[in-house]
């Protein structure tokens, strides 16, 4: 049996702004509205991130995207062009650098969620 994550819901103060930012940074389609009360980001053919507005307190979530090297470079350029502060360490200071050993970057969005991008998973052993 193959199990794949189909979608996840991300709480937000402004679902449209959050979906637009992520969709544009990743270079993937997004919509200001979708099924129900969500603003979806279509990450790939199998995964949708649905942003939802809430006034309630919510925890900060961490999401990591594994991308091909060419996409990494393009997304990083969009992050730089948008003047979004990023860092090379999960809890480190904003250094506008790529991690020297893992080749990943982290950035936070106005809602506080932490996004990460890498080209090789360090969470899984090589196949």
C-alpha positions in Angstrom: 0.0 0.0 0.0 1.3 3.5 -0.9 0.3 6.3 1.4 0.7 9.9 0.3 -0.2 13.1 2.1 -3.0 14.7 0.1 -3.5 18.0 1.8 -2.9 19.8 5.0 -4.6 22.9 6.6 -2.5 25.8 7.7 -4.1 28.4 10.0 -3.6 32.0 8.9 -4.6 35.5 9.7 -5.0 36.3 6.0 -5.4 33.1 4.0 -5.3 34.8 0.6 -2.0 36.7 1.4 -0.5 33.5 2.8 -1.5 31.4 -0.2 -0.3 34.0 -2.6 3.1 34.3 -0.9 3.8 30.6 -0.8 2.4 29.9 -4.3 4.5 32.7 -5.8 7.7 31.8 -4.0 7.4 28.1 -4.9 6.3 29.0 -8.5 3.2 26.8 -8.2 -0.5 27.6 -8.8 -2.6 28.9 -6.0 -6.2 30.3 -5.7 -7.8 32.9 -3.5 -10.6 30.4 -2.8 -11.2 26.7 -3.2 -13.4 24.0 -1.7 -15.0 25.3 1.4 -13.3 28.2 3.1 -9.8 27.5 2.0 -7.2 29.3 -0.2 -5.3 26.4 -1.7 -1.7 26.2 -2.9 -1.2 23.3 -5.4 2.3 22.2 -4.4 2.3 19.3 -6.8 -0.2 16.8 -8.4 -0.5 15.0 -5.1 -0.3 17.8 -2.4 -2.4 20.8 -1.6 -1.8 23.2 1.2 -5.1 24.8 2.3 -4.8 28.1 4.1 -7.7 29.0 6.4 -8.5 32.2 8.2 -8.8 32.1 12.0 -8.8 34.6 14.8 -8.0 32.0 17.3 -4.5 31.4 18.6 -2.6 28.7 16.7 0.7 26.9 17.0 3.6 27.7 14.6 4.1 24.9 12.1 7.2 23.8 10.2 6.9 22.7 6.6 9.8 21.5 4.4 9.9 21.3 0.7 12.4 19.0 -1.1 13.0 20.5 -4.6 15.4 19.8 -7.5 18.6 22.0 -7.5 17.4 24.2 -10.4 14.1 24.9 -8.6 16.0 25.6 -5.4 18.0 28.3 -7.1 14.9 29.8 -8.7 12.9 29.8 -5.4 15.8 31.2 -3.5 16.0 34.1 -6.0 12.3 34.8 -5.5 12.8 34.8 -1.7 15.7 37.3 -2.2 13.7 39.4 -4.6 10.8 39.6 -2.2 13.3 40.7 0.5 12.2 37.9 2.8 14.8 37.3 5.6 16.1 33.7 5.6 18.6 31.7 7.5 20.8 28.7 7.2 19.9 27.2 10.6 16.6 26.2 12.0 17.0 28.4 15.2 19.9 30.5 14.0 20.0 34.2 13.2 18.9 35.7 9.9 22.2 35.3 7.9 20.8 35.2 4.3 22.9 32.1 3.8 22.4 28.5 2.6 23.4 25.9 5.2 27.0 24.9 4.3 26.5 21.1 4.9 22.9 20.4 4.2 22.2 23.0 1.5 18.9 24.2 3.0 17.3 27.5 4.0 14.6 28.5 6.5 12.3 31.5 6.5 9.3 32.6 8.5 6.1 34.2 7.3 4.0 36.8 9.0 1.8 34.2 10.6 4.9 32.8 12.2 5.0 29.4 10.4 8.5 28.3 9.4 9.2 27.1 5.9 12.2 25.2 4.8 13.6 24.2 1.4 16.3 21.7 0.6 17.5 19.5 -2.3 18.5 16.4 -0.4 16.6 15.1 2.6 18.7 14.8 5.8 15.7 13.2 7.5 16.0 10.0 5.5 18.9 7.8 4.7 19.9 7.6 1.0 18.0 4.9 -1.0 
